[in-house]
Amino acid sequence: MKENINQGGAGPRSGLYPPLEPFQQRMFDMPGGHRVYVEQCGHPEGEPVVVLHGGPGGGCSPGMRRFFDPAHYRVILFDQRGCGRSTPNAAVENNTTWDLVADIERIRAEFGIERWTVFGGSWGACLALIYAQTHPDRVKALVLRGVFTMTQGELDWFYGGGAGGFWPEPWISFSHMVPREERADLIAAYHKRLFGKDANEQARFARAWAGWESALAVLDPGEGRGYPSGAYALAFARLENHYFVNGGFLDGDGHILRNMGRIAHVPGHIVQGRYDMICPPHTAYALHRAWPGSTLRMIQTAGHALSEPGISSELVGIMDTLRA
C-alpha cells in the first residue's frame, strides 16, 4: 500500500474549542443491571460524533468535548459500564467488550442517528475499531489516538517490564507490590488483590495500578503528577484488569488486525505520539499498514495522553477538516 504518514504538523486550527456544556444528560438502562450515563453537547442537529473514552474504566470528562466545533458537531459522550457516573460503580458483572458494543448501538438507535464518526483513544481506539468491525454500515469515519489493539504483546510490554526499562523508578514501585514469585504475571497478581475480600487491599492495589499508568501518560510529567483518587482508581483498575485477564473478550490474539477487511472502506485518521510508553507506535503503524483507507500522523514530541499539545492540535485539525 502507499504510505501516508504525516510527521505531525498542526491541522487547520491548533487550539481547543472553549468548554461546552451538555444540552442533554441522561441515564440509559442497559441489560445486565447497568445504568449508563450519556450526554450530548454542541449542535443538536449537527453532524454526529460519538466519543469513546479510555481505560477500560476511565470515564469521560469535560475536556473531551473540546475537540469539536460546537456550531457543526453533535457530540455524544458516555461513561462505559462500571465507571464515571454509570452504575453500579466498578462492577465487572455483565461487563465485556461485546456489552459495550451493544450499548453503543443502543445509544445510536435511541438518538435516531443513521451513521456517525467514532472518536476514541487508547482503549477507546480499540473499542472504536471493534464497534466499526461489528457495525461497519454505521460508521462514517474513525478518528483514533494512541492506538491499542488488545494483543498479548501490548500487555506484555506494559506489564512485563518493557515500559519499565524506560521508567525504572515507578516500575519498581508497581512491580514490587507483590512477592517476587508472582512478578512474572503482574496482571494475575494484581487481579488476586483487586478482587479479594480485603477492601483496604483493593484500594491500595487500585491506586498502584492506576498510578503506574498515570506516571507514563505524558512525555513530560513534570513534578507531582501523583496518584489518582481512590474512587476513580478502584473503578479504573478493576475494570482494566478484568478486561486484560480475559483478553478483551476477543476471538484470540490479533483479533482486530485479522478483521480489518471489514472496514477497509471506512476512512480512518490515526494520531500517535512518537514517545508513547503505554501504547508504543509500532501498533499504530501496523494498523495503518493493514488499513488502506487510513492516514497516520506521528507526533514527534508527544507521549500517550489526549492532553499532549501536539496530539490535541492534530485531533482538532482533523475534526475541522472532516466538517468540510
Buried (B, 14 or more C-beta within 10 A) or exposed (E): EEEEBBEBEBBEBBEBBEEBEBBEEEBBEBEEEBBBBBBBBBBEEBBBBBBBBBBBBBBBEEEBBBBBBBEBBBBBBBBBBBBBBBBBBBBBEEBBBEBBBBBBBBBBEEBEBEBBBBBBBBBBBBBBBBBBBBBEEBBBBBBBBBBBBBBEBBBEBBBBBBBBEEBEEBBEBBBEBBEEEBBEEBBBBBBEBBBEEEEEEBBBBBBBBBBBBBBBBBBEBEEEBEBBEEEBBBBBBBBBBBBBBEBBBBEEBBBBBBBBEBBEEBBBBBBBBBBBBBBBBEBBBBBBBBBBBBBBBBBEEBBBBBEBBBBBBBBBBBBBEBBE
